[in-house]
Amino acid sequence: MITGFVFVLMFVGCGLHFDRFLTLRVFMNLFSDNAFLGVVAVGMTFVILTGGIDLSVGSMVGCTSIMAAWLMQNTHMHALAAMGIPLLFGIAIGAIQGYLIARFNLPPFLITLAGLFFCRGIALLISTASLQIDRPAFNALASYSISLPGKASLPTASIVFLAVVAIAMFISRQTQFGRNVYAIGGSSASATLMGLPVRRTLILVYVLSGFCSALGGVVFTLYVLSGYGLQAQGMELDAIAATVIGGTLLTGGVGYVFGSVFGVGILGTIQALITFDGTLSSWWTRIVIGALLCAFCLLQRVIERHAARRKSNGTGLYAPADTADTADTADTADTGGNPRAPRAGTKDKPGDYGAMVSRT
């Protein structure tokens, strides 16, 4: 994959330029620091594969983050239950958005934009301040990690991210639901004619996106040990960028979950590069991401045109030699193997003496 090659090239290039960059510790930190974005990008991948878009994921992360923090700080609810309720909230919002899009054929851009405002409003209604979380069970879960060689570790956020990626890859490639997602992205009208459950699949896709964005909010809370309603502003754009850089076409039907993982890795590498350099402004991250996004969009367009050109030069309607051979075969079949015999179902036109003479 091109995205994987770009990621490896960037990572190795940074390692050659900076000391102690090519280490397992830095590599694992790329994904542990961006695990919440990776979880959100997985859900976004399914949405874009259908040709849709979900602008509510960033607000959902902030909403579920402050919701989980408020529940843990102001109730006697167990930490796991307090993190489970935001997940149910994300599923409910995703189901509502998916139903409106699938049932009434409304534009995903507008429906999820409404979800963006709704979730951000709910988050600020809960609290406008940052809430620190001080619960033993939550702190134990957040501090848990698996030790790896080279002083590297695999924290809870990374474990959740890897589990989500593995499950999503299985769903997308090995289940009927995943095949339906690709079929709808290829052509929704054709999928409907094939008898596929288009509406149900679209609803489930947005449910999955809502769940992943809510889970991303929980993972973000584990990462920062607090909740804040204004967190993750613009994260929906980062998730879209990671997905597109990962090779998923915005028109739908083409893409891979693992490609989005590489997209997240590229964004993380850019951030690590700026951190190691120490002299660059953090805004260079946005500049480089914008340039990469444009480059990958142009590359996708080139690949699409090349594929269309190969298809038109193949066995399609515009291949005259193949068409002529097909017509000759059909004529021979209709006349019982004798190309000079009259075809079945044809009649001589008045005055067509040439045809009658040729048959005698």
N, C-alpha and C positions, 0 to 999 in steps of 0.2 A: 504494500500500500504506500502511496505517495506520502500520506500524512505520517506514517510510521518512519519513513525514510527521513522526512524533514525533522521529526522529533529527535531521532538518533543523531542526525547531523548537527542540530543545534546543541544538544547535550554534550556531544564529544567536542564540538568547537569551543564551548564555554570551558570544558575541562582542560583543553590545551592552553587556554588563555589565563585561567585562574587556578591557583594552587588549591588542592583539597576539594575541588569541585567534583571530580570523577570518583566519588565515594558512594557506597551504598546508603550512607546516612543522608546525604543530600538528595539522592534519588528517591528515597522513601519520604523525605520531607516534601518533595514536590507534590505528592499525592495526599499526604496527611494534611497539609496546609490548604489543599483545595478539594478535600473529600466532599464537603457540602455542595460545591459547584459540580463535582462529578456526578453526584446522585441526582441533582436537578437536571443535568445534561442528559442523563439516561432517559428520564421521562420525556424530555424535549425531543429526543431522537425519534421516539414512537410517534409523537404528534407531527413532526415534520415529515416523517415517512408517509403519512396519509395526505400530505399536501397542506396541512394546517399550520397553526402557530398558537403559542400560548404565552401571552404577555403577563399573566398573573403570577408566574412562579416566584419572582423576586419579592413581591408583596406577601406571598404565601409564606416564604421563609421568615420574613420579619414578623408576620402575624403569629405563626406557630412558635417562634422563638419566645416572644413576649408572653404568649399564652401559657406555654410550659413553665416559664419562670414564675409567672403570677400564681399558677396553681400550686407550685411547690413552696412558694414563700407565704401564701395566705391561706392555705388549707392544710389539713392533716393527711392529704392524699399521698399515697406512696409515689416515689419518684417514677417508677415504671408506668403507673396509671396516669400520672400527670403528663408523661410524654406520649401516652397512647391516645388521650383525648384530642390533641392537635392532629394526630394522624387521621382520626375519624372526621375531623373538620375538613381536612384536605380532601379526603375521599368524597365528602358531601358536596363541596364546592366544585370539584372536578365533574361529578355526576350531573350537577345542575348545568354547568357550562356545556358538557357533552350533549345533554338532552336538547338544549336550546339550539345547538349547532346542527345536530342530526335531524331533529324532528321538524324544525321550521326552516332549515336550510339557511341559517343566518351566518354572516361572515365570522369566522373564528377570530379575526383581528378585533372586531368591535366587541364581541361577547367577552373575550378574555381581557380586553382593555377595561370593560366594566368590572370584571373580577379583580383587576389590579387595584382600582379605586376602592372597591368594597373591602378587600382584605387589608389594605393599608389603613382605611378608616377604622376597621375593627381593632387593628393593632394599636392605634393611637387612642382609641376609646378605652382600651384596657389600661394603658399607662403611657404617658409621654416621657417618662424617665426610664433610665436603664435600671434593671433589677438584677442585683447580684444574687446568686444561688448558693446557699450554704446548707446543704443537706448531705448527711454522711453517705447515703446510698448513691446519690447522684455524683458526689465527688469521687467515690470509689469507682464508679462506672467510667467517669471521665478520665481518671488517672490510670486506668488499666491499660497495659500494653504488653506485647510479646517482644522479648529481647531478640535482637538479630546481631550477626557479627558486625564488627566495625563501629560499635556504639550506636548502631541503628536500632530502631524499634518500630513496631506496628501497633499504633494506638487503636482505641475503640472506633474512632471515626474512619480510619482506613479499613478496618475489618468490615464495618458496615458497607463502605463503598465497594469493596471487592465482592462481598456477598451479593449486593444489588446488581453489579455488572454480570456476575456469573448467572444469576437467575434471569436477568434480562436477555442475555445471549441465548440461553436455552429457549426462552419464550419466543424470541424473534425467529429462530431458525428451526425449531423442532416441534412447534405446536401449530394447530390450525389457525389459532388467533393471529400468530405472527405472519403466517402466509396470507391471511385476509388483509392485514395491515399493508403488506407490500402490494397486494392486488388493488386495493382502494387507491393507494398512491399512484399506481400505474395508470389507472383509469377507473374512476368511480362508476361511470355509466356502464362500462364493461363488467365490473364486479357485480353490479345490480342485475344485469342480464344473465350472468352466470349463476344467479341465485344465492350469492353470498350475503350474509347478514350485515349489510353496510351500516345501517343505523346503530345496531347493537355494538358493532366493532368500534365505531367512532365514539360512542358513549364510554366504552371501556378504555379506549385510548386516553381520553381526558380524565377518567377516573385514575388511571395509572399515573398520568402526569401530576394530578393533584396529590396523590399519595407520595410520589417521589419528591415533589417540592416541599410537602409537609415534613417528610423524613429528612430532607436537606436542612430544614429549619431546626429539627431536633439535633442533628449532627452539628450544626453550627453552634447551638447552645452548649453542647458538650465541648466544643473547641474553645469557646470564649468564656465559659462558666457564667454566663449571664444572658439576659434577654433584653432586646431593645426593639421597639416598634419601627424605628427608622433604619434598621439594618437592611442590608442587601438591596439598597436602591440601585437599580440598573443591572441587577444580576441576571434578569431575563435576557438582556443583550449579551452578557458574557456566555450564558448557556447556549444561545443561538449561535454565537460566534464559534464556540467549541464544537458544536454539532456540525456546522457547515465546514469548518476547517477539517473536521474529522471525516469528511467525504460524503455527507448526507446532502442530497439535492433538495433545494427549497421547493421544487416542484413536486417532490414526493416520489416514492417508488424505488429509490436507490439509496443505500446507506447501510452502515453497520454500527452496532452498539460499541464494538471495540474501537472503531474509528473515533468515536466521541471521546473515548478514554485517552487516545493519543492527542486529540484536540485540547483536552484539559491539561495534559502533560506539556504541550507547547506553551500554553498560557502560563503555567507554573514555571517553566524554564525561563521565560521572559522576565517574570518577576524576580526569580533567583539571580538572573544576570544583573539586573539593576541593583539588587541588594549587595552582591559581591563587588560591583564596581564602586559604589559608594559616592560617585560624583554626579550621576545622572538623576534627573527628576523622575519621580514616580509616574508622571504623566507620559513618559516615553512608553510605558506599557500600553496605553491606549493607542498611541501613534503606531507602534509596531503591530498591534492586533488589527488595527484598521487596514494597514497595508497588506498583511497576510490574508485578511478576509477578502479584500478585493482581488488579490492574486489567485486565491482558491476559487472564487466565483468565476473568474475568467477561465481558469483551467477546466472547471466543470462545463462551461459553455463549449470550449474546444472539444472536450471529450464527447459531449452530446452531438455536436455537428459531425464529428468523425464517425460516430456510431450510425447516425442517420444516413451519411453518405455511403457507408459500407452496406447498409440495408437496402438502399435504393439501387445499388449496383449489383445486388445479389440475385435472388430468385423472385423478386417482386414483380409488379405490373409493368415496370419500365425496362425489363430485360427482354428485348425483342427475340433473341434466339430461343430462349426458353419458352416464350409465348408461342412462337411458331411451332416448335416441337410439340407442345401441348395440344395445339389445334390439330396438327397432323395425326396425333395419336387418337384424339377424339373422333376425327373423321373416319379413321380406319376402324375404330371400334363400332361406330354407328352403322357401317356398311358391311359388317361381317368379315372384315379383313380385306375387302376389295375396294381400293380407293376410287375406282371408276364407277362403282355401283351407286345408284341414287341413295341419298341419306333418308332415313326413316322420318316420315312426317313432312316431307317436302313435296311440292307440286310444281309442275312446269308452268311457266307463265305463257300467256298467249303470244305466239310469234317467236318463241324461243327455240328456233329450229336448230341452232348450233348445239344446244344442249342435247336435243333428241338425237341428232346425228352422231354426236360423240358417244352416246350410249349404245348405239347400234354397231 
